[in-house]
Amino acid sequence: MMDRPAARIIIEQVRFFRLLVRYIYLHVVYIYLHIKYYLLKAAGAALIEAVKMECCIKSLSKEDRVIFATCIAVSIYILILITLIRM
């Protein structure tokens, strides 16, 4: 079958297309792994900051803790409202 020039060209084109698809797939996986890596780094940094904030919050008075919790709750509600408005 490889003796025919048309069959050889078609087989070479199929092999080339398969390699091209594999190359593109590997690049997509590479980008996906980079995104996961940086998200894990960000989550780790956020966890460290949360622990630092917890220590700072424990040192606040009761009134200051209530004010802090209110500020956080209001900012979360505003973000949710903005998200709902954009939808």
N, C-alpha and C positions, 0 to 999 in steps of 0.2 A: 504494500500500500504506500510505502514511503517513496516508491519509484516514480509515482505520478507527481508532477510539479504542483498541481493545484491542491492535492491532498497535503503535500508537505507544507505549502504556504498556510493552509487552513489550520493545520496542527500547530505550526509555529505561532500563528496569531492567537490560538486558544491558550497555548502555554504562556505567551507574553501577557495576555489579558489576565490569566490566573495569577501570575506573579505581580501584576499591577494591583489587582484586588487585594492580594495578601499584603503588599507594601502599604497600601492605604489603610487597611485594617490595623496593621501594626502601629502606624502613626496615630490612629484614633485611640488605640489602647494606651500608647505612650502618653498622649495628652490626658487621658482619663486618669492614669496613674499619677501624673503630676498634680492634677486637681485634687485627688484623694490625699496626696502627701501634704499639700499646702493646707487643706481643710483640717487634717489631723494636727498639723503644727498650730493652726489657729485655735483649734479646740483645746489643745494642751495649754496654750498661752492664756486662753479664757479661763481654764480651770485654775491655773496658778493665780490669776487676778481675782477670781472668786474667793479663793482661800485667803488672799491678802485682805479683800474687802470684808470677809466674815470676821477676821480678827479686828479690823477697824470698827466694824459695826458693834461688836461686843463691847468695845470700850466706850461707846456712846451712851448718853443717858437715855431713859425711857422715852422722853419727849422727842429727843433727836432721832431715835429709831423710828418713831411714828411718822415724823416728818419725812425721813428718808424713804420709808416704805410707801408713803403717799406719793412722793415725787416719782418713784419707780413705777407705781401702778398707773399714774396719770400718763406718763410717757408711753407705757405699753398700750393703754387705751387709745392714745392719739395715733400711734403707729397702726393699730388695727383699723381705726376709722379711716385713715389715709389709704390703707390697702383696700378697704371696702369701697371707697369712693372711686378709686382708680379702676376697679373691676367694672 
